[in-house]
Amino acid sequence: MADALPEYIGHFRVVGLLGKGAMGEVYEGFDEQLNRRVALKILGRKHQESNEFKTRFLREGRALAAMNHRNIVQVYAIGQHEDRPFLAMEYLDGEDVGAMIKRRGPLHPGDAAEIIRQAAVGLAEAQRAGVVHRDVKPSNLVVTRQGEVKVTDFGLAKALQEDLSITATGVFVGTPDYLAPEQAMGEEVDARADVYALGCSLFHMCSGYPPFRKGGADDHYTAVVRRHLKAERPQLKYEIEGFDPELSDLCRRMMSRRPDVRPTFDELVALLGPIAQRLGAQVPPRHVEVRRLTPVPPALRTTRSDGPVEPADDLGEPVFRRGRSVTLVAVVLGVALGVGATVAVMMAMR
């Protein structure tokens, strides 16, 4: 039996359930004092006794409250309901990019470039506020009906100057498909990790699948992370017929293993603007059929219808050679800790 909707959360009247996630529920609400719709994000009951989850949840509220920008979802209030923290946030009339791709396939390259440009504008503001998102991905980019891109879900965000860590040392958090190598290694990260994730997101938007997925049984968590660490970067111009070379090269630079090679947010905004304009960008985006130069496994195809390691890529990025096997083993062990006993057993059997 489904739980009954609460009548109120704080002073906000609950209108309906928008969705559920690992951290809790999101409701549509109405602020009767200010006469506006809101989204009410509340920590799930199963986490209400966990100080770690409460800290992570409230971290998102503090991170968002530190910013006021059109490309970042706004938080209006933070409160408690039945001993659970909640956030009253801007209600977004739109759809997240991950859902768009899943339902209708790849985006028009120019439209994808404009979405990434707007996201970079928002994340640059976050950087100025001293915040690293750490979980940038298509499903955390919402496109409104008015054509604005909003960066959402700062639940893993960390202030650059903050000493508190709610994850164990050496064990990373985040989605593996967009995870920067330094984040996978459990190292301290800065805004350049978000640039990497934006690059992986751009690849996904244009191709219809994440850059380091193969679509088979070897797509488990550890294998995807390992590809981020040592596989050659796929290039959109070699994956999709007729793909714009300038946008492809920029995407690959964003996905560089070397943080110092990646562009800054300000550089991204400056570079993507002319590309998007030249390609006739529009938002909300269009979806396109693409002619692929490489086959796509059935498991990676959308509902609408990685190559060998090289000694170095053309950005001069080193790969993990045999002499660095100890480092790679340490990474694998760290990943195993983060994903549980199943992966640990798999690694032990190798």
C-alpha positions as a Python dict, from the first residue, in 0.01 Angstrom:
ca = {
    (1, 'M'): (0, 0, 0),
    (2, 'A'): (140, 336, -100),
    (3, 'D'): (208, 592, 168),
    (4, 'A'): (-53, 865, 192),
    (5, 'L'): (57, 1209, 80),
    (6, 'P'): (129, 1450, 363),
    (7, 'E'): (-112, 1742, 365),
    (8, 'Y'): (160, 1994, 443),
    (9, 'I'): (538, 1996, 459),
    (10, 'G'): (634, 2299, 663),
    (11, 'H'): (389, 2569, 557),
    (12, 'F'): (380, 2435, 200),
    (13, 'R'): (65, 2255, 87),
    (14, 'V'): (144, 1925, -88),
    (15, 'V'): (-18, 1891, -430),
    (16, 'G'): (124, 1559, -550),
    (17, 'L'): (424, 1327, -572),
    (18, 'L'): (675, 1413, -846),
    (19, 'G'): (916, 1126, -788),
    (20, 'K'): (1122, 912, -553),
    (21, 'G'): (1496, 859, -541),
    (22, 'A'): (1770, 706, -329),
    (23, 'M'): (1771, 1004, -93),
    (24, 'G'): (1399, 1060, -54),
    (25, 'E'): (1089, 1197, -224),
    (26, 'V'): (1010, 1507, -426),
    (27, 'Y'): (661, 1656, -409),
    (28, 'E'): (490, 1933, -595),
    (29, 'G'): (389, 2191, -340),
    (30, 'F'): (224, 2529, -320),
    (31, 'D'): (340, 2822, -113),
    (32, 'E'): (14, 2978, 0),
    (33, 'Q'): (196, 3277, 147),
    (34, 'L'): (368, 3375, -178),
    (35, 'N'): (119, 3214, -418),
    (36, 'R'): (371, 3007, -615),
    (37, 'R'): (445, 2643, -700),
    (38, 'V'): (747, 2479, -540),
    (39, 'A'): (924, 2146, -544),
    (40, 'L'): (959, 1992, -199),
    (41, 'K'): (1251, 1756, -160),
    (42, 'I'): (1247, 1562, 167),
    (43, 'L'): (1486, 1304, 307),
    (44, 'G'): (1345, 951, 299),
    (45, 'R'): (1221, 790, 620),
    (46, 'K'): (1478, 512, 593),
    (47, 'H'): (1755, 772, 627),
    (48, 'Q'): (1608, 990, 899),
    (49, 'E'): (1824, 831, 1170),
    (50, 'S'): (2142, 868, 964),
    (51, 'N'): (2349, 1173, 1045),
    (52, 'E'): (2552, 1110, 728),
    (53, 'F'): (2248, 1131, 503),
    (54, 'K'): (2112, 1431, 689),
    (55, 'T'): (2447, 1603, 646),
    (56, 'R'): (2457, 1523, 275),
    (57, 'F'): (2100, 1640, 228),
    (58, 'L'): (2153, 1967, 412),
    (59, 'R'): (2478, 2018, 222),
    (60, 'E'): (2271, 2045, -96),
    (61, 'G'): (2050, 2309, 63),
    (62, 'R'): (2346, 2514, 181),
    (63, 'A'): (2520, 2481, -156),
    (64, 'L'): (2214, 2603, -344),
    (65, 'A'): (2141, 2879, -94),
    (66, 'A'): (2490, 3017, -158),
    (67, 'M'): (2401, 3080, -523),
    (68, 'N'): (2143, 3285, -708),
    (69, 'H'): (2166, 3227, -1081),
    (70, 'R'): (1923, 3157, -1364),
    (71, 'N'): (2109, 2837, -1462),
    (72, 'I'): (2103, 2685, -1112),
    (73, 'V'): (1787, 2558, -945),
    (74, 'Q'): (1693, 2792, -662),
    (75, 'V'): (1625, 2693, -302),
    (76, 'Y'): (1364, 2900, -117),
    (77, 'A'): (1365, 2744, 229),
    (78, 'I'): (1516, 2470, 445),
    (79, 'G'): (1314, 2311, 723),
    (80, 'Q'): (1218, 2001, 920),
    (81, 'H'): (914, 1780, 878),
    (82, 'E'): (862, 1484, 1113),
    (83, 'D'): (1231, 1492, 1205),
    (84, 'R'): (1333, 1487, 839),
    (85, 'P'): (1501, 1780, 665),
    (86, 'F'): (1336, 1919, 354),
    (87, 'L'): (1415, 2177, 87),
    (88, 'A'): (1158, 2401, -78),
    (89, 'M'): (1296, 2462, -425),
    (90, 'E'): (1214, 2626, -754),
    (91, 'Y'): (953, 2427, -945),
    (92, 'L'): (1095, 2343, -1288),
    (93, 'D'): (847, 2316, -1573),
    (94, 'G'): (1053, 2101, -1805),
    (95, 'E'): (1238, 1773, -1854),
    (96, 'D'): (1582, 1649, -1765),
    (97, 'V'): (1819, 1575, -2052),
    (98, 'G'): (1877, 1214, -1947),
    (99, 'A'): (1506, 1140, -1983),
    (100, 'M'): (1501, 1317, -2319),
    (101, 'I'): (1778, 1097, -2456),
    (102, 'K'): (1624, 780, -2318),
    (103, 'R'): (1288, 850, -2478),
    (104, 'R'): (1381, 1012, -2810),
    (105, 'G'): (1748, 949, -2881),
    (106, 'P'): (2047, 1178, -2947),
    (107, 'L'): (2020, 1555, -2950),
    (108, 'H'): (2103, 1787, -3237),
    (109, 'P'): (2474, 1875, -3190),
    (110, 'G'): (2412, 2249, -3187),
    (111, 'D'): (2136, 2212, -2930),
    (112, 'A'): (2360, 1990, -2715),
    (113, 'A'): (2635, 2254, -2737),
    (114, 'E'): (2395, 2523, -2615),
    (115, 'I'): (2275, 2306, -2325),
    (116, 'I'): (2634, 2246, -2218),
    (117, 'R'): (2713, 2616, -2258),
    (118, 'Q'): (2429, 2716, -2027),
    (119, 'A'): (2527, 2446, -1778),
    (120, 'A'): (2884, 2578, -1783),
    (121, 'V'): (2755, 2928, -1708),
    (122, 'G'): (2572, 2793, -1402),
    (123, 'L'): (2864, 2581, -1285),
    (124, 'A'): (3099, 2878, -1323),
    (125, 'E'): (2875, 3061, -1075),
    (126, 'A'): (2897, 2759, -844),
    (127, 'Q'): (3275, 2769, -871),
    (128, 'R'): (3276, 3137, -776),
    (129, 'A'): (3067, 3043, -472),
    (130, 'G'): (3331, 2784, -382),
    (131, 'V'): (3118, 2481, -473),
    (132, 'V'): (3207, 2172, -678),
    (133, 'H'): (2900, 1979, -795),
    (134, 'R'): (3072, 1635, -828),
    (135, 'D'): (2774, 1463, -992),
    (136, 'V'): (2714, 1644, -1322),
    (137, 'K'): (2524, 1424, -1568),
    (138, 'P'): (2241, 1460, -1821),
    (139, 'S'): (1973, 1372, -1567),
    (140, 'N'): (2090, 1662, -1348),
    (141, 'L'): (2043, 1913, -1631),
    (142, 'V'): (1682, 2023, -1668),
    (143, 'V'): (1559, 2213, -1973),
    (144, 'T'): (1257, 2431, -1905),
    (145, 'R'): (984, 2505, -2155),
    (146, 'Q'): (1123, 2858, -2177),
    (147, 'G'): (1458, 2727, -2304),
    (148, 'E'): (1663, 2770, -1987),
    (149, 'V'): (1900, 2501, -1861),
    (150, 'K'): (1903, 2446, -1485),
    (151, 'V'): (2175, 2252, -1304),
    (152, 'T'): (2010, 2049, -1029),
    (153, 'D'): (2089, 1798, -755),
    (154, 'F'): (2383, 1935, -563),
    (155, 'G'): (2349, 1648, -313),
    (156, 'L'): (2715, 1548, -358),
    (157, 'A'): (2840, 1905, -378),
    (158, 'K'): (3134, 2003, -163),
    (159, 'A'): (3255, 2348, -72),
    (160, 'L'): (3612, 2399, -189),
    (161, 'Q'): (3718, 2526, 153),
    (162, 'E'): (3517, 2271, 351),
    (163, 'D'): (3714, 2021, 559),
    (164, 'L'): (3420, 1798, 648),
    (165, 'S'): (3400, 1483, 438),
    (166, 'I'): (3102, 1254, 465),
    (167, 'T'): (3264, 980, 259),
    (168, 'A'): (3551, 757, 363),
    (169, 'T'): (3896, 865, 251),
    (170, 'G'): (3985, 715, -85),
    (171, 'V'): (3631, 605, -167),
    (172, 'F'): (3473, 822, -432),
    (173, 'V'): (3112, 915, -485),
    (174, 'G'): (2934, 995, -807),
    (175, 'T'): (2795, 833, -1122),
    (176, 'P'): (3059, 616, -1296),
    (177, 'D'): (2963, 716, -1651),
    (178, 'Y'): (3072, 1077, -1596),
    (179, 'L'): (3334, 1033, -1324),
    (180, 'A'): (3661, 1225, -1356),
    (181, 'P'): (3973, 1008, -1315),
    (182, 'E'): (4098, 1205, -1016),
    (183, 'Q'): (3760, 1160, -848),
    (184, 'A'): (3774, 786, -916),
    (185, 'M'): (4118, 777, -753),
    (186, 'G'): (3973, 927, -435),
    (187, 'E'): (4174, 1245, -474),
    (188, 'E'): (4060, 1595, -389),
    (189, 'V'): (3865, 1743, -677),
    (190, 'D'): (3795, 2092, -800),
    (191, 'A'): (3578, 2244, -1072),
    (192, 'R'): (3781, 2066, -1341),
    (193, 'A'): (3609, 1740, -1239),
    (194, 'D'): (3277, 1902, -1330),
    (195, 'V'): (3423, 2003, -1668),
    (196, 'Y'): (3514, 1638, -1730),
    (197, 'A'): (3161, 1530, -1640),
    (198, 'L'): (3019, 1793, -1875),
    (199, 'G'): (3236, 1650, -2154),
    (200, 'C'): (3106, 1298, -2091),
    (201, 'S'): (2752, 1439, -2082),
    (202, 'L'): (2806, 1617, -2415),
    (203, 'F'): (2927, 1290, -2570),
    (204, 'H'): (2619, 1111, -2435),
    (205, 'M'): (2383, 1380, -2567),
    (206, 'C'): (2525, 1365, -2918),
    (207, 'S'): (2578, 989, -2948),
    (208, 'G'): (2291, 855, -2738),
    (209, 'Y'): (2517, 655, -2506),
    (210, 'P'): (2785, 733, -2243),
    (211, 'P'): (3145, 739, -2371),
    (212, 'F'): (3278, 436, -2182),
    (213, 'R'): (2991, 191, -2213),
    (214, 'K'): (3007, -115, -2440),
    (215, 'G'): (2660, -252, -2375),
    (216, 'G'): (2765, -597, -2254),
    (217, 'A'): (2820, -794, -1938),
    (218, 'D'): (3156, -621, -1890),
    (219, 'D'): (2981, -287, -1828),
    (220, 'H'): (2984, -338, -1453),
    (221, 'Y'): (3079, -47, -1230),
    (222, 'T'): (3447, -136, -1196),
    (223, 'A'): (3502, -185, -1568),
    (224, 'V'): (3352, 154, -1655),
    (225, 'V'): (3569, 326, -1396),
    (226, 'R'): (3878, 149, -1531),
    (227, 'R'): (3805, 280, -1880),
    (228, 'H'): (3790, 634, -1746),
    (229, 'L'): (4134, 575, -1598),
    (230, 'K'): (4316, 421, -1892),
    (231, 'A'): (4110, 379, -2213),
    (232, 'E'): (4155, 598, -2517),
    (233, 'R'): (3894, 873, -2534),
    (234, 'P'): (3626, 808, -2796),
    (235, 'Q'): (3577, 1091, -3045),
    (236, 'L'): (3241, 1196, -3178),
    (237, 'K'): (3381, 1271, -3524),
    (238, 'Y'): (3489, 907, -3551),
    (239, 'E'): (3165, 772, -3401),
    (240, 'I'): (2909, 971, -3600),
    (241, 'E'): (2915, 1045, -3973),
    (242, 'G'): (2956, 1413, -4054),
    (243, 'F'): (2991, 1523, -3693),
    (244, 'D'): (3128, 1874, -3642),
    (245, 'P'): (3508, 1839, -3588),
    (246, 'E'): (3540, 2150, -3371),
    (247, 'L'): (3272, 2035, -3127),
    (248, 'S'): (3420, 1682, -3126),
    (249, 'D'): (3769, 1811, -3044),
    (250, 'L'): (3638, 2032, -2765),
    (251, 'C'): (3441, 1741, -2617),
    (252, 'R'): (3753, 1526, -2618),
    (253, 'R'): (3956, 1800, -2452),
    (254, 'M'): (3691, 1828, -2181),
    (255, 'M'): (3733, 1455, -2120),
    (256, 'S'): (4110, 1475, -2087),
    (257, 'R'): (4259, 1262, -1811),
    (258, 'R'): (4478, 1560, -1727),
    (259, 'P'): (4281, 1828, -1540),
    (260, 'D'): (4523, 2098, -1659),
    (261, 'V'): (4435, 2022, -2023),
    (262, 'R'): (4062, 2070, -1975),
    (263, 'P'): (3914, 2412, -2051),
    (264, 'T'): (3785, 2630, -1770),
    (265, 'F'): (3414, 2710, -1748),
    (266, 'D'): (3477, 3058, -1883),
    (267, 'E'): (3671, 2911, -2176),
    (268, 'L'): (3389, 2666, -2241),
    (269, 'V'): (3131, 2941, -2250),
    (270, 'A'): (3346, 3143, -2493),
    (271, 'L'): (3412, 2843, -2720),
    (272, 'L'): (3066, 2689, -2719),
    (273, 'G'): (2880, 3011, -2797),
    (274, 'P'): (3008, 3044, -3156),
    (275, 'I'): (2981, 2668, -3216),
    (276, 'A'): (2620, 2661, -3101),
    (277, 'Q'): (2537, 2966, -3312),
    (278, 'R'): (2709, 2823, -3621),
    (279, 'L'): (2517, 2496, -3582),
    (280, 'G'): (2183, 2676, -3544),
    (281, 'A'): (2124, 2585, -3181),
    (282, 'Q'): (1784, 2597, -3021),
    (283, 'V'): (1654, 2505, -2678),
    (284, 'P'): (1440, 2310, -2594),
    (285, 'P'): (1643, 2075, -2813),
    (286, 'R'): (1563, 1875, -3121),
    (287, 'H'): (1636, 1505, -3160),
    (288, 'V'): (1812, 1365, -3463),
    (289, 'E'): (1881, 1034, -3631),
    (290, 'V'): (2255, 980, -3661),
    (291, 'R'): (2454, 763, -3900),
    (292, 'R'): (2711, 583, -3695),
    (293, 'L'): (3059, 496, -3806),
    (294, 'T'): (3092, 237, -3530),
    (295, 'P'): (2828, -23, -3435),
    (296, 'V'): (2623, 35, -3122),
    (297, 'P'): (2546, -272, -2908),
    (298, 'P'): (2170, -333, -2868),
    (299, 'A'): (2192, -271, -2493),
    (300, 'L'): (2296, 90, -2559),
    (301, 'R'): (2031, 176, -2816),
    (302, 'T'): (1757, 416, -2716),
    (303, 'T'): (1401, 306, -2665),
    (304, 'R'): (1298, 498, -2979),
    (305, 'S'): (1360, 270, -3226),
    (306, 'D'): (3586, 115, -2671),
    (307, 'G'): (3871, 80, -2848),
    (308, 'P'): (4217, -53, -2754),
    (309, 'V'): (4442, 140, -2518),
    (310, 'E'): (4706, 342, -2698),
    (311, 'P'): (5045, 451, -2558),
    (312, 'A'): (4925, 814, -2552),
    (313, 'D'): (4656, 1019, -2716),
    (314, 'D'): (4708, 1333, -2915),
    (315, 'L'): (4683, 1546, -2602),
    (316, 'G'): (4990, 1377, -2463),
    (317, 'E'): (4798, 1199, -2190),
    (318, 'P'): (4980, 904, -2036),
    (319, 'V'): (4809, 571, -1995),
    (320, 'F'): (4853, 330, -1706),
    (321, 'R'): (5138, 102, -1808),
    (322, 'R'): (5246, -220, -1638),
    (323, 'G'): (5486, -27, -1421),
    (324, 'R'): (5189, 145, -1262),
    (325, 'S'): (5001, -176, -1188),
    (326, 'V'): (5022, -115, -813),
    (327, 'T'): (4835, 212, -858),
    (328, 'L'): (4571, 45, -1071),
    (329, 'V'): (4525, -235, -815),
    (330, 'A'): (4478, 28, -545),
    (331, 'V'): (4214, 199, -756),
    (332, 'V'): (4029, -126, -816),
    (333, 'L'): (4034, -208, -446),
    (334, 'G'): (3900, 136, -365),
    (335, 'V'): (3619, 92, -615),
    (336, 'A'): (3540, -249, -471),
    (337, 'L'): (3498, -93, -127),
    (338, 'G'): (3261, 163, -272),
    (339, 'V'): (3035, -79, -459),
    (340, 'G'): (3019, -365, -212),
    (341, 'A'): (3104, -728, -170),
    (342, 'T'): (2984, -842, -511),
    (343, 'V'): (3247, -650, -700),
    (344, 'A'): (3507, -744, -441),
    (345, 'V'): (3442, -1112, -505),
    (346, 'M'): (3464, -1057, -880),
    (347, 'M'): (3800, -888, -842),
    (348, 'A'): (3930, -1164, -614),
    (349, 'M'): (3846, -1426, -873),
    (350, 'R'): (4061, -1253, -1139),
}
